[in-house]
Amino acid sequence: MGIQGVWFVLLWAAALGNWRCFDPVSVLLLIYSKVDARGLGFSNGQAHIKAKGGTPPYIYVWSKGGGSDSSRINLLPGQYTVVVSDALGVADSVSFEIWILNAGATIEWEQIPSGTFSMGSPNNEVERDGNEGPQHGVSISGFKMSKYEATFAQCDVFCDATGRKKPDGQGWGRGNRPAINVNWNEAMAFALWVGPGCRLPTEAEWEYACRAGTTTPFYSGSCLSNNQANYYGNYPYFSCPIGYYLGQAMPVGSYNPNAWGLCDMHGNEMEWCSDWYGPYSGGSQTNPSGSVSGSNRVLLGGSWFGYGRYCRSAYRGSDMPSYRSDFIGFRLVVPN
């Protein structure tokens, strides 16, 4: 989330009207510090007012929200004025603005409903891999998922705020293109930075959200075209029409979303999940979180570089947590 900085402003209000005749009893010294809005919805700005001098106790009156406390959290962006008065009525004020830390980095969330689904692929799904079974029933509690893959606009703010090296964009552009060359560890660090409860999705959550109530290989049906997703269309799924190959990731939201409002769940970038990769245990489960240990983390969704079969909802990939690639990105989830 990034702290834009702590700013200090000193304001002296001399009750006797002469600042050179400083009397610590009759003069208020106001100091404010602030943290600009960032992260989830940019509603978590903070400010703290400290008063010295005068005659305590102090009363703090905020221009937005009233109250008499000296600190506020969960502040929306905007202008604020706080009037402080002491027990004898000596008063002064301090004004400041809570900024948005890069408005282009706002994360847009979609509500994913609770429900059940069959995880994995059925035995008769063409071009399936053996690790996609046994297909088993899974119950998922509702959550929110980012509408788009994490973008360079968002990750660059994170890197600036934490002093990290920015990931390589391959010369394709940054901004609203999906952040690439980010390994699992870095994706997890970004999620923690965004806010409490924010994390990578589990494999079960990801597949459930991708399917959005469908049971076909893709949420688009039995075929996936290059008008619906960015993938290596020269090698389409099974007997589907041949498409084309763009050779790079496209800006997020370039293709229509699935029924639950999520974009690029098929193609563009494979996406990290929180789970260790391992075989399915089978049997009905509720909110599974994968294997308890392993060497690789799960990757789902296919990419601009992947054939059609790799974009199927049930396809399972994996790699080491330290691995980076220009065809791997990620998205986030938060609890309801």
Buried (B, 14 or more C-beta within 10 A) or exposed (E): BBEBEEEEEEBEBBBEEEEEEEEEEBBBBBBBBBBBBBBBBBBBBBBBBBBEBBEEEBBBBBEBEEEEEBEBEEBBBEEBEBBBBBEEEBBBBBEBEBBBBBEEBBBEBBEBEEEEBBBBBBEEBEBBBEBBBBBBEBBBEEBBBBBBBBBBBBBBBBBBBEEBEBBEBEEBEBEBBBBBBBBBEBBBBBBEBBBEBBBBBBBBBBBBBBBBEBEBBBBBEEBBBBEBBBBBBEBBBEEBEEBEBBEBBBBBBBBEBBEBBBBBBBBBBBBBBBBBBBEBEEEEBEEBBBBEEBEBBBBBBBBBBBBBBBBBBBBBBBBEBEBBBBBBBBBBBBEE
